[in-house]
Amino acid sequence: MPITKTAKRALKKSLKRKERNLLKKVVLKKTEKKFLKLLASSNTEEAKKILNVLYKLLDKAAKTNLIKKNKAARDKSRLAKKLTKS
């Protein structure tokens, strides 16, 4: 447990940030699963719309260092590849 006032504040801050980051990751994963489900049901028009949203989420996550930039680029590439295959 933190003892000093500043350490207590820092702990509070880090817990809030952790919660926010986890929420963003959950949203990202749910959107990706939704996209993959749409591809499986061969609904490409809806999948294209979701892909744009997914791109935005990945870019924002990379920008705020939630995920690494290369992972965002890799994921975007793989998702686009899956869309063109179906």
C-alpha positions in Angstrom: 0.0 0.0 0.0 1.2 3.5 -0.8 2.2 5.6 2.2 2.7 9.2 0.9 0.0 11.4 -0.5 1.5 11.5 -4.0 1.9 7.7 -4.1 -1.8 7.3 -3.2 -2.8 9.7 -6.0 -0.6 7.9 -8.4 -2.2 4.5 -7.5 -5.7 6.0 -8.0 -4.6 7.3 -11.4 -3.1 4.1 -12.5 -6.2 2.1 -11.5 -8.4 4.4 -13.5 -6.1 4.2 -16.5 -6.0 0.4 -16.2 -9.8 0.2 -16.2 -10.0 2.5 -19.2 -7.4 0.6 -21.2 -9.1 -2.7 -20.4 -12.4 -1.3 -21.6 -10.8 -0.2 -24.9 -9.3 -3.6 -25.4 -12.6 -5.3 -24.8 -14.4 -3.1 -27.3 -11.6 -3.8 -29.8 -11.9 -7.5 -29.4 -15.7 -7.5 -29.5 -15.7 -5.5 -32.7 -13.1 -7.9 -34.3 -15.3 -10.9 -33.4 -18.3 -9.2 -34.8 -16.4 -8.6 -38.1 -15.3 -12.2 -38.3 -18.9 -13.4 -37.6 -20.2 -11.2 -40.5 -17.5 -12.7 -42.7 -18.5 -16.2 -41.7 -22.2 -15.5 -42.6 -20.9 -14.0 -45.9 -22.4 -10.5 -45.2 -19.6 -8.5 -46.8 -21.4 -5.2 -47.0 -21.9 -5.0 -43.2 -18.4 -6.4 -42.8 -16.9 -3.5 -44.8 -18.7 -1.0 -42.5 -17.4 -2.8 -39.4 -13.9 -2.9 -40.9 -13.8 0.9 -41.1 -14.7 1.1 -37.5 -12.2 -1.5 -36.6 -9.4 0.4 -38.5 -10.3 3.5 -36.4 -10.2 1.6 -33.2 -6.8 -0.1 -34.0 -5.3 3.3 -35.0 -6.4 4.9 -31.8 -5.2 2.0 -29.7 -1.8 2.2 -31.4 -1.7 6.0 -31.0 -2.2 5.8 -27.3 0.2 2.9 -26.9 -2.5 0.5 -25.9 -1.1 -1.9 -28.6 2.1 -1.5 -30.6 2.0 0.2 -34.0 3.2 -2.8 -35.8 0.5 -5.0 -34.3 -2.1 -2.6 -35.4 -0.7 -2.6 -38.9 -0.5 -6.4 -38.9 -4.0 -6.8 -37.7 -5.4 -4.3 -40.3 -3.6 -6.2 -43.0 -4.8 -9.6 -42.0 -8.4 -8.4 -41.6 -8.4 -6.8 -45.0 -7.0 -10.0 -46.5 -9.8 -12.0 -44.9 -12.4 -9.6 -46.4 -11.0 -9.9 -49.9 -10.9 -13.7 -49.6 -14.6 -14.0 -48.9 
